[in-house]
Amino acid sequence: MGSCNHTMEGLDEKKNNHKRIHELSDSTPFCKLSRQCTIKVNSSLAKEFFWYAGYPITIYESIGDYGAIVWPAATALCQYLEDNQQEFELRDRKVLEIGAGTGLVSIVASILGAKVTATDQPHILGNLRFNLSRNTQGRNIHLPEVKELVWGENLEQNFPQASCSYDYILAADVVYHHEFLDQLLITMKYLCHPGTVLLWANKFRFSTDVEFLEKFRHTFDTTLLAEFQSLEVKLFKAMAKVE
């Protein structure tokens, strides 16, 4: 997940997914991972291994940056996209991920054939770009793109509605106990054109998460697609209401 901060209690959530093997690497700073990396983290890196869409996926994350950690809803959404390819056909579709974080969801969408734009805050983009590049080369039809997106800021400038429209908006664990939920809802609404499908997976932890869901339902026609009980994650399908 990308565009918000988390408390340390959230780190325990990472133990629940059977598709991952957790391994701490040596204390390698982010700047050694990629020439394009623009951030430095002094803490250790975690290297996570997954298997989705027929390929092994290796994710580098930082235990010192909550935007660079794979959260439960990301694995749930990846699993759902893999298992429901007939219902949600991503091949040749334009897909944007909000708060892409480590890039796992965007990687899976790219492998499934989507034209992916992975977005997050500026300090996240170096590692996001690295993970996306190393896990999609030779496996994708379309070259994925990485772009800065700060919720609620410069939306028309960076994503002009006349030229930027998407078939799917993906979001995983972007709703948490932070002060940017109004900006997130504004961004979701802005990016969803008529016909755009928003797939939002989230683990609900706080009353503010439920309050956001109520505002979300007022803005979007919303359907609960799935519940992942072991991860305590719910997955919603939403489309902007016609005004």
C-alpha positions as CSV (number, residue, x, y, z in Angstrom):
1,M,0.0,0.0,0.0
2,G,1.2,3.4,-0.7
3,S,-0.4,6.7,0.2
4,C,-0.8,6.5,4.0
5,N,1.1,5.7,7.2
6,H,0.4,2.7,9.4
7,T,1.1,1.8,13.0
8,M,3.5,-1.0,14.0
9,E,0.6,-3.4,14.8
10,G,-0.1,-3.8,11.1
11,L,3.2,-5.6,10.5
12,D,1.7,-8.7,12.2
13,E,-0.9,-8.9,9.4
14,K,1.7,-10.0,7.0
15,K,2.0,-13.5,8.4
16,N,-1.4,-14.8,7.1
17,N,-0.9,-15.4,3.4
18,H,0.1,-18.9,2.3
19,K,1.4,-17.6,-1.1
20,R,4.3,-15.8,0.5
21,I,7.7,-16.9,2.0
22,H,9.2,-14.1,4.1
23,E,12.9,-13.7,4.1
24,L,15.0,-10.8,5.4
25,S,17.9,-9.8,3.3
26,D,21.1,-8.2,4.5
27,S,20.8,-4.5,5.5
28,T,20.9,-3.3,2.0
29,P,19.8,0.3,1.4
30,F,17.2,0.9,-1.3
31,C,19.6,3.0,-3.4
32,K,21.5,-0.2,-4.3
33,L,18.5,-1.8,-5.8
34,S,18.0,0.4,-8.8
35,R,19.8,3.3,-10.5
36,Q,16.4,5.0,-10.7
37,C,15.7,4.7,-7.0
38,T,15.4,8.0,-5.4
39,I,14.9,7.1,-1.7
40,K,17.2,5.7,1.0
41,V,16.0,3.6,3.9
42,N,18.5,2.7,6.6
43,S,16.6,-0.3,7.9
44,S,16.7,-3.9,6.5
45,L,14.9,-4.9,3.4
46,A,12.4,-7.7,3.3
47,K,12.2,-9.9,0.3
48,E,8.9,-11.6,-0.3
49,F,8.2,-14.4,-2.7
50,F,4.8,-15.0,-4.4
51,W,3.3,-17.1,-7.1
52,Y,0.5,-15.5,-9.2
53,A,-0.7,-15.9,-12.8
54,G,1.8,-18.7,-13.5
55,Y,4.9,-16.8,-12.5
56,P,7.1,-16.4,-9.4
57,I,7.2,-12.8,-8.2
58,T,9.8,-11.4,-5.9
59,I,9.0,-8.2,-4.0
60,Y,11.5,-6.0,-2.2
61,E,9.9,-4.0,0.6
62,S,11.2,-1.9,3.4
63,I,10.2,-2.6,7.0
64,G,11.0,1.1,7.7
65,D,8.4,2.5,5.3
66,Y,4.7,1.5,5.5
67,G,4.2,2.5,1.9
68,A,6.7,-0.1,0.8
69,I,5.1,-3.1,2.5
70,V,2.8,-5.7,1.0
71,W,-0.5,-5.6,3.0
72,P,-3.2,-8.3,3.2
73,A,-5.7,-6.7,0.8
74,A,-3.1,-6.7,-2.0
75,T,-2.7,-10.4,-1.8
76,A,-6.4,-10.9,-1.7
77,L,-6.9,-8.7,-4.7
78,C,-4.2,-10.5,-6.7
79,Q,-5.8,-13.9,-5.9
80,Y,-9.2,-12.6,-7.0
81,L,-7.9,-11.2,-10.3
82,E,-6.1,-14.5,-11.0
83,D,-9.2,-16.6,-10.2
84,N,-11.8,-14.5,-12.0
85,Q,-10.2,-13.7,-15.3
86,Q,-13.3,-14.4,-17.3
87,E,-15.4,-12.0,-15.2
88,F,-12.7,-9.3,-15.1
89,E,-10.7,-9.6,-18.3
90,L,-7.7,-7.4,-18.0
91,R,-6.0,-8.2,-21.3
92,D,-5.5,-5.0,-23.3
93,R,-7.5,-3.0,-20.7
94,K,-6.3,0.3,-19.2
95,V,-5.7,-0.2,-15.5
96,L,-4.6,2.3,-12.9
97,E,-3.6,1.3,-9.3
98,I,-4.0,3.9,-6.5
99,G,-1.4,3.6,-3.8
100,A,0.5,0.9,-5.5
101,G,3.2,0.6,-2.8
102,T,5.5,-2.3,-3.6
103,G,3.6,-2.9,-6.9
104,L,2.4,-6.4,-6.3
105,V,-1.2,-5.8,-7.6
106,S,0.1,-3.8,-10.6
107,I,2.6,-6.6,-11.4
108,V,-0.2,-9.2,-11.4
109,A,-2.4,-7.0,-13.6
110,S,0.4,-6.5,-16.0
111,I,1.2,-10.2,-16.3
112,L,-2.5,-10.7,-17.0
113,G,-2.2,-8.5,-20.0
114,A,-3.3,-5.1,-18.8
115,K,-2.0,-1.7,-19.8
116,V,-0.9,-0.7,-16.2
117,T,-0.3,2.7,-14.6
118,A,1.0,2.2,-11.1
119,T,0.7,5.3,-8.9
120,D,1.9,6.5,-5.5
121,Q,3.6,9.3,-3.6
122,P,7.0,10.5,-4.9
123,H,9.2,8.8,-2.3
124,I,7.6,5.4,-3.1
125,L,8.2,5.5,-6.8
126,G,11.8,4.3,-6.9
127,N,11.2,0.9,-5.3
128,L,7.8,0.6,-7.0
129,R,9.5,1.1,-10.4
130,F,12.2,-1.4,-9.6
131,N,9.7,-4.1,-8.5
132,L,7.5,-3.6,-11.4
133,S,10.3,-3.7,-13.9
134,R,12.1,-6.8,-12.6
135,N,8.9,-8.8,-12.3
136,T,7.2,-8.0,-15.6
137,Q,10.0,-8.1,-18.2
138,G,9.3,-10.9,-20.7
139,R,6.0,-11.6,-19.0
140,N,3.9,-8.6,-20.2
141,I,2.2,-7.5,-23.4
142,H,2.3,-3.8,-22.5
143,L,5.1,-1.9,-20.8
144,P,3.8,-0.8,-17.4
145,E,4.0,2.9,-16.4
146,V,4.8,4.4,-13.0
147,K,3.4,7.9,-12.2
148,E,3.2,10.2,-9.1
149,L,-0.2,10.6,-7.6
150,V,-0.8,12.5,-4.4
151,W,-4.4,12.1,-3.5
152,G,-6.5,15.1,-4.3
153,E,-3.6,17.1,-5.7
154,N,-3.1,18.3,-9.4
155,L,-5.5,15.7,-10.7
156,E,-6.4,17.5,-13.9
157,Q,-2.8,18.5,-14.5
158,N,-1.4,15.0,-14.1
159,F,-4.4,12.9,-15.2
160,P,-6.4,15.1,-17.6
161,Q,-9.9,13.7,-18.1
162,A,-9.8,14.4,-21.8
163,S,-7.0,11.9,-22.4
164,C,-6.8,9.7,-19.3
165,S,-9.6,7.2,-18.9
166,Y,-9.3,3.8,-17.4
167,D,-11.2,0.5,-17.7
168,Y,-10.3,-0.5,-14.1
169,I,-9.1,1.4,-11.0
170,L,-7.5,-1.0,-8.5
171,A,-6.9,-0.1,-4.8
172,A,-5.7,-2.4,-2.0
173,D,-5.6,-1.4,1.7
174,V,-5.6,2.3,0.9
175,V,-8.1,3.1,3.7
176,Y,-6.6,3.3,7.1
177,H,-6.7,5.5,10.2
178,H,-5.3,8.6,8.6
179,E,-6.3,12.2,7.7
180,F,-6.4,11.8,3.9
181,L,-9.6,9.9,3.4
182,D,-11.5,12.8,1.9
183,Q,-8.7,13.3,-0.6
184,L,-8.8,9.6,-1.4
185,L,-12.5,9.7,-2.1
186,I,-12.1,12.8,-4.3
187,T,-9.3,11.0,-6.3
188,M,-11.3,7.8,-6.7
189,K,-14.3,9.8,-8.0
190,Y,-12.2,11.8,-10.3
191,L,-10.5,8.8,-11.9
192,C,-13.7,6.9,-12.5
193,H,-15.3,7.8,-15.8
194,P,-18.6,6.4,-16.9
195,G,-18.0,2.6,-17.3
196,T,-14.9,2.5,-15.2
197,V,-14.9,-0.4,-12.7
198,L,-13.2,0.2,-9.3
199,L,-12.0,-2.8,-7.4
200,W,-11.2,-1.9,-3.8
201,A,-10.0,-4.5,-1.3
202,N,-9.5,-3.5,2.3
203,K,-9.1,-4.9,5.8
204,F,-11.4,-3.0,8.1
205,R,-9.7,-2.1,11.3
206,F,-11.1,1.1,12.7
207,S,-14.4,3.0,12.9
208,T,-13.0,5.5,10.4
209,D,-12.7,2.7,7.8
210,V,-16.4,2.0,8.2
211,E,-17.3,5.7,8.0
212,F,-15.3,5.9,4.8
213,L,-17.2,2.9,3.4
214,E,-20.5,4.7,4.0
215,K,-19.3,7.8,2.1
216,F,-18.0,5.5,-0.6
217,R,-21.4,3.9,-1.0
218,H,-23.0,7.4,-1.4
219,T,-20.6,8.1,-4.2
220,F,-20.5,4.8,-6.0
221,D,-22.9,2.0,-6.8
222,T,-21.2,-0.7,-4.7
223,T,-21.2,-4.5,-4.6
224,L,-19.5,-6.7,-2.2
225,L,-17.7,-9.3,-4.4
226,A,-15.8,-11.4,-1.9
227,E,-14.7,-11.8,1.7
228,F,-11.4,-13.3,2.6
229,Q,-12.0,-14.4,6.2
230,S,-8.5,-15.6,7.0
231,L,-7.2,-12.1,6.0
232,E,-10.3,-10.2,7.3
233,V,-10.4,-8.5,3.9
234,K,-13.5,-7.4,1.9
235,L,-13.4,-6.8,-1.8
236,F,-15.8,-4.3,-3.4
237,K,-16.8,-3.6,-7.0
238,A,-17.9,0.0,-7.6
239,M,-19.0,2.2,-10.4
240,A,-19.6,6.0,-10.2
241,K,-23.2,6.9,-9.7
242,V,-24.9,8.8,-12.6
243,E,-25.6,12.3,-11.4
